[in-house]
């Protein structure tokens, strides 16, 4: 049965966290093998979610934030209807996206956009100075210090590739992204952190993206997993392959495999 495309249904004026959740819901809907929202409504009713088609439409477009139970039920139905391993989201990823989605329109858009712009400006400044930069000094305190969270341990690289640890830490954009995202996460602004990663992912090189993931893996596993999912789903195939190679060289073979699986799961099924 042909599945009606949902491309372009999410609103362009949505705050970033809400937009990411709406896009995930739209992706899940494609796997239901239904032609209309009315058919989707009947399937969801079997899972205990009696929603009329117009309400499902608002969830899918991001005009309303659905309950987490609805998202999990939709994921369950999508997984049952799709081929094994085809659904590009785990329930844990969907819970993180739901937690990061803003409850109201654009309440946090201004701060996120300002933070993103500040990050871009800072990245440009640091990259211009990069040849003379020295590796960051260890933080004197840890605890809730976000810089300490991303520098708590050296990058997990194999012994023969030790020079890559220095190379990764010299990537200013990766260090800045990891530190800023960790700062937002520690302060409870997980929606801002996810939006920041999503907004900057396309502007980073494969090495920078891999280095940022490795730095986040040093103390912010949930953000590292989020960065893997975002890069796997949104980057070009060649970039994903290069990020995977860099992650493997940095001693993160599990993450290299995870980003490849995320990219593969997002490839549309051939009809």
N, C-alpha and C positions, 0 to 999 in steps of 0.2 A: 504494500500500500504506500503510495507516495505521501510524504510528509510535507505539509505546507511550511515554507521558509518563514523564519521569524526575524531575518536580518533587518536591521534598521528600526525595530519596533520600540526600542528603549528611547526615552526622552533625552534630548541633548542638554537640557537645563538641569539635569539631576546632579546632586552632589556626588562626588566620586565613589563613596562607599555604597550608596544606594544604587548607582549605575552598575557597579560590579556585581551586586547581588541580582539585579534585574537581568543582566546579560546571562548570568548563570542559570536563572530560572528559564529564560528563553531557550537556552541550549538544552536544558533537561526536557522541555516541552517537545523538542524535535524528536526525541527518542520514544515518545508515547505511541507513535504510529496511529495518530488520530487526524481527522481532517478538519474538525471544528472544535471550538472551545466547549460546545455542548457535550461532545463525546468525552473530552477531557474531564468535564464536570462529573459525568457519570462514573468514570474510573476512580476519581478522587473520592466520590461518595462511598465507594466500596471500602475505602480506607478510613472512613469516618469523617471525611472533610466534605461537608455539603456546602459547596460554594457555587454561586451562579456564574455563568460565563463572563459577565461583565466584571465581576470581582477578580476572577482569574486573569482577565485582560489587564486590569490595573496592577496586579502583582507583576505580571510579565513585562509591562512597560515601565515599572518602577514608580508608578503614581501612588502606590500604597506599599508599605512594608508588610509582608505576610508574617504570620506566626512561624516560629522555627519548626513547629510540628508539621505545618503544611509543607514546608521546604523538604523536610525529611521524607514525608509521604510521597511527594513528587519524585524525589530521588529514588525511592524504593520502586515505584512504578516504572520509572525510566530504566532502571537496572533490570527489571523483569522483562521488559519489552525489547531491550537492545541485545545485541550480541555480547557474549561474555567479555568484560573488560573494555567495552566501547564507551561507556559513560565517562566523561573526562573529569569528574569530580568525585571525591570521597565524601562521606558524611562529615568527617572532621573538617575538611576544607569548606564545606557549605556552612557548618556552624561558625567557622571563623569569619566567612563573608557576611553571614547574618549579624554577627556581633559587631562587625565593622560598619555595617550599613546605618546611615543616619536615620533617626526616627522621624525627622521633619525635613522639609525641603530647604536646602542651602543654608542651614543654620551654621554649618562649619565650612561652607565653601570658601568664604573670604580668608580665614586663617590658613586653609590648605593651599590655596593658590599663592598666598604671600610666602608661605614656607617653601613651596616649590620654586618660586622665582628666586628666593634668597639662596636656595641650594644651587640652582643653576648658575647664579652669579658667582657664588663661592667656588663652585667647581671650575669655572672658567679661570678665575684668579689663581687657584691652586695648580691647575694644569699648566698655566703659563710659567709657573715657578718650578715645575716638577723636576727638571734636570738637577737643580741644586738642593732639592728637598732631602732631608734626612728622615730616617725611619722614626716614627713616633716613640717618645719615651714612655716607659711603663707608668701607668697611673699610680699615684701615691696611695689612693684609697679606692675601694671597690664598692660593694653594697649596691646602692641604687644609682651609682654613677654610670651613665650610659656609655661613656668612653671606656670605662673599665670593663663593661660587659662585652664590648667588641674587641678588647685587647687582653682578656683574662688569660688566654693561652695562645701559644704560637699556632699559626695555621698548620693543620695536620697534613704535612707533606711527606712523601717517602724520602729516605735519607739521601738517595742519589739525586733528588730534585730540590735540594735545600735552597738553591739560589732562587727558586720560584717563590719562596716565602718572602724574600726581600723584594722581589719584583712585584708581587701582589700588594704588599704593604706600601710600596711606592706609588701605587695607582691612587692618585688623590681623589678621583671621583668615587671610587669604591669605598675608600675610608670615610669620606664625607657622608655618603649615602647610608652606610652601615651605622655610623655614629648618630646621625640625625634620626633615622628610623628607630634605633634603640632608645633614644631620648624620648621620642613621642610615645613609644610603647611603655616605657617605665612610668611616664606621667599619666598613663591610662588612656591615651589618645590613640587607640589601636586603629580606629578608622583613618586618622590622619597618616599613620605609619603605612598602612596598606595602600592608601591613595598615593603617597609619596613614591613607594616602590613601583606602583603601576604607571605613574606619570613619567618617571625617569628611565624605566627599563629600556625603552626603544632608543634612547640617546646614548646609552653606554655601549662600549665595544664588548665583544665576547669575553676578553680577558677581564675587563672591568666588572662585568656582570658576574663572572665566576668568582672573582676576588671578593665582591660584595657578599655573595652567598656564603663563601668560606668564612668571612669575618662575622657575619650574623650567626653562623653555626657555632661560633665560639661562645655564645651566651644567649642567643635569641632564636631558639630552634623553630618556633612558630613562624617568625618572620622569614627565616631561611626557607622553610617549606612554602610559604606564600610566594617568595621571590622565584622559587623553582617553578611553581605552577603558572605564575604570570608570564615568565620568560618562555616556558614551554608552549604555552597556548598562543602567545602574541608575536613571537619572533619568527623571522624567516627560517626556513629549514636549514640553510647553511649556517646561520648564526647559532641555532640550537646545537648543531653538531659541534661547532667550535667551542661553545660554552661547555658541552659535555667533555670534550677533550681536555680543556683547561681544568675542569673540576677533577677529572681523573688524575691529571698531573699534580694537582694540589693534594692528592691523597684522599679524595672524596668519591670513590667509585659508586657508592650507593646513591649519592646525589646526581652523579652523571647518568646513572640508569634512570633515576626518577624524572629528570628533565626530558629524556628521550621518550619515556612512557607518556608523559604529559603531552608532548608534541604529537605522538602517534595517536593518542586517544582523541585529539582534536581534529584529526584529518577526517573530512566527511566520507561516509561510506559510499562506495561505488554502486551505482544502480544499473 
